[in-house]
């Protein structure tokens, strides 16, 4: 290690005193302000900035809304399958469903289930059908068109 130089210390002290009141020139201030402004703009364009986090949830919500709109606008699928129309036209009239609710409610029902059932002839009176008291104890095979909440929409007798 070199010994301290008293002449160097005196010169540094004089330099320190002469620069104590000095301010940087205006060009340096402008350069610093420009650099800070550019850094702020770069941070705003950065996708990892804190303000850009909301873009992904908004885009996801918009996509879900568009898909839901498209699915709701699609026509409903037939209840019995794609070949239901050809089967129904070839089948006798007794094989078609008898609506138990207004037709408008059947159209609004959307997805409905066909449930096989064995009904007593007396229970047919609850659906507004005539019952022969002599055969009231007999059972009859039927299929019920049932809405998702369990409401019976239509009835069909099976042979």
Biotite code that builds the C-alpha atoms (Angstrom):
import biotite.structure as struc

atoms = struc.array([
    struc.Atom([0.000, 0.000, 0.000], chain_id="A", res_id=1, res_name="UNK", atom_name="CA", element="C"),
    struc.Atom([1.230, 3.422, -0.874], chain_id="A", res_id=2, res_name="UNK", atom_name="CA", element="C"),
    struc.Atom([1.466, 6.157, 1.727], chain_id="A", res_id=3, res_name="UNK", atom_name="CA", element="C"),
    struc.Atom([-1.131, 8.959, 1.519], chain_id="A", res_id=4, res_name="UNK", atom_name="CA", element="C"),
    struc.Atom([-0.075, 11.906, -0.600], chain_id="A", res_id=5, res_name="UNK", atom_name="CA", element="C"),
    struc.Atom([-0.723, 15.233, 1.200], chain_id="A", res_id=6, res_name="UNK", atom_name="CA", element="C"),
    struc.Atom([-0.604, 17.132, -2.106], chain_id="A", res_id=7, res_name="UNK", atom_name="CA", element="C"),
    struc.Atom([-3.365, 14.891, -3.590], chain_id="A", res_id=8, res_name="UNK", atom_name="CA", element="C"),
    struc.Atom([-5.556, 15.396, -0.541], chain_id="A", res_id=9, res_name="UNK", atom_name="CA", element="C"),
    struc.Atom([-5.223, 19.173, -0.834], chain_id="A", res_id=10, res_name="UNK", atom_name="CA", element="C"),
    struc.Atom([-6.126, 19.152, -4.522], chain_id="A", res_id=11, res_name="UNK", atom_name="CA", element="C"),
    struc.Atom([-9.183, 16.922, -3.941], chain_id="A", res_id=12, res_name="UNK", atom_name="CA", element="C"),
    struc.Atom([-10.372, 19.202, -1.138], chain_id="A", res_id=13, res_name="UNK", atom_name="CA", element="C"),
    struc.Atom([-10.081, 22.233, -3.435], chain_id="A", res_id=14, res_name="UNK", atom_name="CA", element="C"),
    struc.Atom([-12.004, 20.419, -6.173], chain_id="A", res_id=15, res_name="UNK", atom_name="CA", element="C"),
    struc.Atom([-14.717, 19.460, -3.710], chain_id="A", res_id=16, res_name="UNK", atom_name="CA", element="C"),
    struc.Atom([-15.138, 23.089, -2.613], chain_id="A", res_id=17, res_name="UNK", atom_name="CA", element="C"),
    struc.Atom([-15.312, 24.369, -6.178], chain_id="A", res_id=18, res_name="UNK", atom_name="CA", element="C"),
    struc.Atom([-17.998, 21.840, -7.188], chain_id="A", res_id=19, res_name="UNK", atom_name="CA", element="C"),
    struc.Atom([-20.160, 22.243, -4.075], chain_id="A", res_id=20, res_name="UNK", atom_name="CA", element="C"),
    struc.Atom([-22.362, 24.901, -5.716], chain_id="A", res_id=21, res_name="UNK", atom_name="CA", element="C"),
    struc.Atom([-22.232, 23.430, -9.221], chain_id="A", res_id=22, res_name="UNK", atom_name="CA", element="C"),
    struc.Atom([-25.385, 22.191, -10.934], chain_id="A", res_id=23, res_name="UNK", atom_name="CA", element="C"),
    struc.Atom([-25.493, 19.923, -13.978], chain_id="A", res_id=24, res_name="UNK", atom_name="CA", element="C"),
    struc.Atom([-26.132, 21.624, -17.293], chain_id="A", res_id=25, res_name="UNK", atom_name="CA", element="C"),
    struc.Atom([-29.701, 21.640, -18.676], chain_id="A", res_id=26, res_name="UNK", atom_name="CA", element="C"),
    struc.Atom([-28.797, 19.079, -21.333], chain_id="A", res_id=27, res_name="UNK", atom_name="CA", element="C"),
    struc.Atom([-28.032, 16.517, -18.618], chain_id="A", res_id=28, res_name="UNK", atom_name="CA", element="C"),
    struc.Atom([-31.400, 17.171, -16.949], chain_id="A", res_id=29, res_name="UNK", atom_name="CA", element="C"),
    struc.Atom([-33.176, 16.736, -20.297], chain_id="A", res_id=30, res_name="UNK", atom_name="CA", element="C"),
    struc.Atom([-31.299, 13.505, -21.012], chain_id="A", res_id=31, res_name="UNK", atom_name="CA", element="C"),
    struc.Atom([-32.230, 12.063, -17.606], chain_id="A", res_id=32, res_name="UNK", atom_name="CA", element="C"),
    struc.Atom([-35.912, 13.071, -18.044], chain_id="A", res_id=33, res_name="UNK", atom_name="CA", element="C"),
    struc.Atom([-35.988, 11.533, -21.536], chain_id="A", res_id=34, res_name="UNK", atom_name="CA", element="C"),
    struc.Atom([-34.504, 8.286, -20.262], chain_id="A", res_id=35, res_name="UNK", atom_name="CA", element="C"),
    struc.Atom([-37.091, 8.106, -17.440], chain_id="A", res_id=36, res_name="UNK", atom_name="CA", element="C"),
    struc.Atom([-39.933, 8.787, -19.901], chain_id="A", res_id=37, res_name="UNK", atom_name="CA", element="C"),
    struc.Atom([-38.741, 6.039, -22.277], chain_id="A", res_id=38, res_name="UNK", atom_name="CA", element="C"),
    struc.Atom([-38.478, 3.566, -19.389], chain_id="A", res_id=39, res_name="UNK", atom_name="CA", element="C"),
    struc.Atom([-42.036, 4.391, -18.299], chain_id="A", res_id=40, res_name="UNK", atom_name="CA", element="C"),
    struc.Atom([-43.393, 3.869, -21.859], chain_id="A", res_id=41, res_name="UNK", atom_name="CA", element="C"),
    struc.Atom([-41.534, 0.570, -22.176], chain_id="A", res_id=42, res_name="UNK", atom_name="CA", element="C"),
    struc.Atom([-43.025, -0.616, -18.874], chain_id="A", res_id=43, res_name="UNK", atom_name="CA", element="C"),
    struc.Atom([-46.523, 0.323, -20.075], chain_id="A", res_id=44, res_name="UNK", atom_name="CA", element="C"),
    struc.Atom([-46.110, -1.739, -23.254], chain_id="A", res_id=45, res_name="UNK", atom_name="CA", element="C"),
    struc.Atom([-44.685, -4.703, -21.378], chain_id="A", res_id=46, res_name="UNK", atom_name="CA", element="C"),
    struc.Atom([-47.306, -7.502, -21.248], chain_id="A", res_id=47, res_name="UNK", atom_name="CA", element="C"),
    struc.Atom([-46.072, -8.440, -17.814], chain_id="A", res_id=48, res_name="UNK", atom_name="CA", element="C"),
    struc.Atom([-47.034, -5.037, -16.417], chain_id="A", res_id=49, res_name="UNK", atom_name="CA", element="C"),
    struc.Atom([-49.544, -4.889, -13.598], chain_id="A", res_id=50, res_name="UNK", atom_name="CA", element="C"),
    struc.Atom([-52.287, -3.255, -15.707], chain_id="A", res_id=51, res_name="UNK", atom_name="CA", element="C"),
    struc.Atom([-52.311, -5.984, -18.358], chain_id="A", res_id=52, res_name="UNK", atom_name="CA", element="C"),
    struc.Atom([-53.406, -8.778, -15.999], chain_id="A", res_id=53, res_name="UNK", atom_name="CA", element="C"),
    struc.Atom([-57.090, -8.008, -16.589], chain_id="A", res_id=54, res_name="UNK", atom_name="CA", element="C"),
    struc.Atom([-56.899, -8.721, -20.327], chain_id="A", res_id=55, res_name="UNK", atom_name="CA", element="C"),
    struc.Atom([-56.849, -12.517, -19.931], chain_id="A", res_id=56, res_name="UNK", atom_name="CA", element="C"),
    struc.Atom([-59.944, -12.809, -17.685], chain_id="A", res_id=57, res_name="UNK", atom_name="CA", element="C"),
    struc.Atom([-61.871, -10.402, -19.920], chain_id="A", res_id=58, res_name="UNK", atom_name="CA", element="C"),
    struc.Atom([-60.907, -12.393, -23.035], chain_id="A", res_id=59, res_name="UNK", atom_name="CA", element="C"),
    struc.Atom([-61.928, -15.650, -21.325], chain_id="A", res_id=60, res_name="UNK", atom_name="CA", element="C"),
    struc.Atom([-65.292, -14.225, -20.258], chain_id="A", res_id=61, res_name="UNK", atom_name="CA", element="C"),
    struc.Atom([-65.941, -12.917, -23.770], chain_id="A", res_id=62, res_name="UNK", atom_name="CA", element="C"),
    struc.Atom([-65.122, -16.330, -25.254], chain_id="A", res_id=63, res_name="UNK", atom_name="CA", element="C"),
    struc.Atom([-67.459, -18.119, -22.846], chain_id="A", res_id=64, res_name="UNK", atom_name="CA", element="C"),
    struc.Atom([-70.252, -15.633, -23.620], chain_id="A", res_id=65, res_name="UNK", atom_name="CA", element="C"),
    struc.Atom([-69.797, -16.114, -27.368], chain_id="A", res_id=66, res_name="UNK", atom_name="CA", element="C"),
    struc.Atom([-69.878, -19.914, -27.055], chain_id="A", res_id=67, res_name="UNK", atom_name="CA", element="C"),
    struc.Atom([-72.976, -19.771, -24.842], chain_id="A", res_id=68, res_name="UNK", atom_name="CA", element="C"),
    struc.Atom([-74.719, -17.490, -27.335], chain_id="A", res_id=69, res_name="UNK", atom_name="CA", element="C"),
    struc.Atom([-73.944, -19.838, -30.225], chain_id="A", res_id=70, res_name="UNK", atom_name="CA", element="C"),
    struc.Atom([-75.097, -22.916, -28.307], chain_id="A", res_id=71, res_name="UNK", atom_name="CA", element="C"),
    struc.Atom([-78.347, -21.250, -27.244], chain_id="A", res_id=72, res_name="UNK", atom_name="CA", element="C"),
    struc.Atom([-79.075, -20.233, -30.844], chain_id="A", res_id=73, res_name="UNK", atom_name="CA", element="C"),
    struc.Atom([-78.689, -23.809, -32.137], chain_id="A", res_id=74, res_name="UNK", atom_name="CA", element="C"),
    struc.Atom([-81.922, -25.699, -32.814], chain_id="A", res_id=75, res_name="UNK", atom_name="CA", element="C"),
    struc.Atom([-82.795, -28.350, -30.225], chain_id="A", res_id=76, res_name="UNK", atom_name="CA", element="C"),
    struc.Atom([-81.941, -31.964, -30.963], chain_id="A", res_id=77, res_name="UNK", atom_name="CA", element="C"),
    struc.Atom([-84.823, -34.396, -31.500], chain_id="A", res_id=78, res_name="UNK", atom_name="CA", element="C"),
    struc.Atom([-85.771, -36.306, -28.385], chain_id="A", res_id=79, res_name="UNK", atom_name="CA", element="C"),
    struc.Atom([-85.867, -39.805, -29.850], chain_id="A", res_id=80, res_name="UNK", atom_name="CA", element="C"),
    struc.Atom([-82.818, -39.538, -32.126], chain_id="A", res_id=81, res_name="UNK", atom_name="CA", element="C"),
    struc.Atom([-82.113, -38.705, -35.744], chain_id="A", res_id=82, res_name="UNK", atom_name="CA", element="C"),
    struc.Atom([-84.320, -41.436, -37.234], chain_id="A", res_id=83, res_name="UNK", atom_name="CA", element="C"),
    struc.Atom([-87.359, -40.584, -35.089], chain_id="A", res_id=84, res_name="UNK", atom_name="CA", element="C"),
    struc.Atom([-89.251, -38.948, -37.922], chain_id="A", res_id=85, res_name="UNK", atom_name="CA", element="C"),
    struc.Atom([-89.008, -41.976, -40.234], chain_id="A", res_id=86, res_name="UNK", atom_name="CA", element="C"),
    struc.Atom([-89.973, -44.384, -37.434], chain_id="A", res_id=87, res_name="UNK", atom_name="CA", element="C"),
    struc.Atom([-92.899, -42.254, -36.352], chain_id="A", res_id=88, res_name="UNK", atom_name="CA", element="C"),
    struc.Atom([-94.329, -41.951, -39.858], chain_id="A", res_id=89, res_name="UNK", atom_name="CA", element="C"),
    struc.Atom([-94.221, -45.743, -40.334], chain_id="A", res_id=90, res_name="UNK", atom_name="CA", element="C"),
    struc.Atom([-95.690, -46.481, -36.889], chain_id="A", res_id=91, res_name="UNK", atom_name="CA", element="C"),
    struc.Atom([-99.432, -46.492, -36.226], chain_id="A", res_id=92, res_name="UNK", atom_name="CA", element="C"),
    struc.Atom([-101.061, -43.417, -34.685], chain_id="A", res_id=93, res_name="UNK", atom_name="CA", element="C"),
    struc.Atom([-101.316, -45.127, -31.289], chain_id="A", res_id=94, res_name="UNK", atom_name="CA", element="C"),
    struc.Atom([-97.494, -45.233, -31.079], chain_id="A", res_id=95, res_name="UNK", atom_name="CA", element="C"),
    struc.Atom([-97.150, -41.431, -30.966], chain_id="A", res_id=96, res_name="UNK", atom_name="CA", element="C"),
    struc.Atom([-96.963, -39.469, -27.743], chain_id="A", res_id=97, res_name="UNK", atom_name="CA", element="C"),
    struc.Atom([-100.121, -37.920, -26.331], chain_id="A", res_id=98, res_name="UNK", atom_name="CA", element="C"),
    struc.Atom([-99.289, -34.519, -24.853], chain_id="A", res_id=99, res_name="UNK", atom_name="CA", element="C"),
    struc.Atom([-100.386, -34.050, -21.247], chain_id="A", res_id=100, res_name="UNK", atom_name="CA", element="C"),
    struc.Atom([-99.376, -30.384, -21.154], chain_id="A", res_id=101, res_name="UNK", atom_name="CA", element="C"),
    struc.Atom([-99.865, -27.580, -23.700], chain_id="A", res_id=102, res_name="UNK", atom_name="CA", element="C"),
    struc.Atom([-97.789, -27.975, -26.879], chain_id="A", res_id=103, res_name="UNK", atom_name="CA", element="C"),
    struc.Atom([-95.988, -24.680, -26.169], chain_id="A", res_id=104, res_name="UNK", atom_name="CA", element="C"),
    struc.Atom([-94.640, -26.184, -22.937], chain_id="A", res_id=105, res_name="UNK", atom_name="CA", element="C"),
    struc.Atom([-93.450, -29.255, -24.858], chain_id="A", res_id=106, res_name="UNK", atom_name="CA", element="C"),
    struc.Atom([-91.510, -26.992, -27.219], chain_id="A", res_id=107, res_name="UNK", atom_name="CA", element="C"),
    struc.Atom([-89.911, -25.121, -24.307], chain_id="A", res_id=108, res_name="UNK", atom_name="CA", element="C"),
    struc.Atom([-88.971, -28.338, -22.499], chain_id="A", res_id=109, res_name="UNK", atom_name="CA", element="C"),
    struc.Atom([-85.687, -28.773, -24.428], chain_id="A", res_id=110, res_name="UNK", atom_name="CA", element="C"),
    struc.Atom([-83.986, -31.987, -23.348], chain_id="A", res_id=111, res_name="UNK", atom_name="CA", element="C"),
    struc.Atom([-86.527, -34.529, -22.164], chain_id="A", res_id=112, res_name="UNK", atom_name="CA", element="C"),
    struc.Atom([-86.147, -38.180, -21.256], chain_id="A", res_id=113, res_name="UNK", atom_name="CA", element="C"),
    struc.Atom([-88.217, -41.146, -22.415], chain_id="A", res_id=114, res_name="UNK", atom_name="CA", element="C"),
    struc.Atom([-88.848, -43.312, -19.363], chain_id="A", res_id=115, res_name="UNK", atom_name="CA", element="C"),
    struc.Atom([-90.477, -46.754, -19.610], chain_id="A", res_id=116, res_name="UNK", atom_name="CA", element="C"),
    struc.Atom([-93.257, -47.320, -17.088], chain_id="A", res_id=117, res_name="UNK", atom_name="CA", element="C"),
    struc.Atom([-95.859, -49.922, -16.167], chain_id="A", res_id=118, res_name="UNK", atom_name="CA", element="C"),
    struc.Atom([-99.042, -48.135, -15.162], chain_id="A", res_id=119, res_name="UNK", atom_name="CA", element="C"),
    struc.Atom([-102.251, -49.462, -13.698], chain_id="A", res_id=120, res_name="UNK", atom_name="CA", element="C"),
    struc.Atom([-105.301, -48.634, -15.729], chain_id="A", res_id=121, res_name="UNK", atom_name="CA", element="C"),
    struc.Atom([-106.683, -46.609, -12.801], chain_id="A", res_id=122, res_name="UNK", atom_name="CA", element="C"),
    struc.Atom([-103.681, -44.279, -12.966], chain_id="A", res_id=123, res_name="UNK", atom_name="CA", element="C"),
    struc.Atom([-104.688, -43.407, -16.546], chain_id="A", res_id=124, res_name="UNK", atom_name="CA", element="C"),
    struc.Atom([-107.652, -41.507, -15.108], chain_id="A", res_id=125, res_name="UNK", atom_name="CA", element="C"),
    struc.Atom([-105.170, -39.059, -13.550], chain_id="A", res_id=126, res_name="UNK", atom_name="CA", element="C"),
    struc.Atom([-104.016, -38.226, -17.079], chain_id="A", res_id=127, res_name="UNK", atom_name="CA", element="C"),
    struc.Atom([-107.615, -37.596, -18.189], chain_id="A", res_id=128, res_name="UNK", atom_name="CA", element="C"),
    struc.Atom([-108.029, -40.860, -20.098], chain_id="A", res_id=129, res_name="UNK", atom_name="CA", element="C"),
    struc.Atom([-111.147, -43.059, -19.866], chain_id="A", res_id=130, res_name="UNK", atom_name="CA", element="C"),
    struc.Atom([-110.851, -46.208, -17.760], chain_id="A", res_id=131, res_name="UNK", atom_name="CA", element="C"),
    struc.Atom([-112.972, -49.375, -17.944], chain_id="A", res_id=132, res_name="UNK", atom_name="CA", element="C"),
    struc.Atom([-113.799, -50.282, -14.312], chain_id="A", res_id=133, res_name="UNK", atom_name="CA", element="C"),
    struc.Atom([-113.925, -53.977, -15.220], chain_id="A", res_id=134, res_name="UNK", atom_name="CA", element="C"),
    struc.Atom([-110.211, -53.914, -16.189], chain_id="A", res_id=135, res_name="UNK", atom_name="CA", element="C"),
    struc.Atom([-109.029, -51.363, -13.578], chain_id="A", res_id=136, res_name="UNK", atom_name="CA", element="C"),
    struc.Atom([-106.657, -53.854, -11.919], chain_id="A", res_id=137, res_name="UNK", atom_name="CA", element="C"),
    struc.Atom([-104.779, -54.623, -15.134], chain_id="A", res_id=138, res_name="UNK", atom_name="CA", element="C"),
    struc.Atom([-101.416, -53.020, -15.875], chain_id="A", res_id=139, res_name="UNK", atom_name="CA", element="C"),
    struc.Atom([-100.398, -51.405, -19.140], chain_id="A", res_id=140, res_name="UNK", atom_name="CA", element="C"),
    struc.Atom([-96.922, -50.732, -20.556], chain_id="A", res_id=141, res_name="UNK", atom_name="CA", element="C"),
    struc.Atom([-96.235, -47.114, -21.422], chain_id="A", res_id=142, res_name="UNK", atom_name="CA", element="C"),
    struc.Atom([-93.452, -44.651, -22.029], chain_id="A", res_id=143, res_name="UNK", atom_name="CA", element="C"),
    struc.Atom([-93.426, -41.251, -20.385], chain_id="A", res_id=144, res_name="UNK", atom_name="CA", element="C"),
    struc.Atom([-91.759, -38.160, -21.805], chain_id="A", res_id=145, res_name="UNK", atom_name="CA", element="C"),
    struc.Atom([-90.317, -36.565, -18.670], chain_id="A", res_id=146, res_name="UNK", atom_name="CA", element="C"),
    struc.Atom([-88.736, -33.112, -18.263], chain_id="A", res_id=147, res_name="UNK", atom_name="CA", element="C"),
    struc.Atom([-85.474, -32.808, -16.290], chain_id="A", res_id=148, res_name="UNK", atom_name="CA", element="C"),
    struc.Atom([-87.362, -31.635, -13.185], chain_id="A", res_id=149, res_name="UNK", atom_name="CA", element="C"),
    struc.Atom([-89.524, -34.795, -13.233], chain_id="A", res_id=150, res_name="UNK", atom_name="CA", element="C"),
    struc.Atom([-92.717, -33.356, -14.725], chain_id="A", res_id=151, res_name="UNK", atom_name="CA", element="C"),
    struc.Atom([-94.499, -35.706, -17.133], chain_id="A", res_id=152, res_name="UNK", atom_name="CA", element="C"),
    struc.Atom([-95.002, -34.000, -20.485], chain_id="A", res_id=153, res_name="UNK", atom_name="CA", element="C"),
    struc.Atom([-96.433, -36.753, -22.703], chain_id="A", res_id=154, res_name="UNK", atom_name="CA", element="C"),
    struc.Atom([-97.552, -40.385, -22.613], chain_id="A", res_id=155, res_name="UNK", atom_name="CA", element="C"),
    struc.Atom([-97.255, -43.197, -25.173], chain_id="A", res_id=156, res_name="UNK", atom_name="CA", element="C"),
    struc.Atom([-98.641, -46.713, -24.926], chain_id="A", res_id=157, res_name="UNK", atom_name="CA", element="C"),
    struc.Atom([-96.318, -49.581, -25.853], chain_id="A", res_id=158, res_name="UNK", atom_name="CA", element="C"),
    struc.Atom([-97.621, -52.892, -27.232], chain_id="A", res_id=159, res_name="UNK", atom_name="CA", element="C"),
])
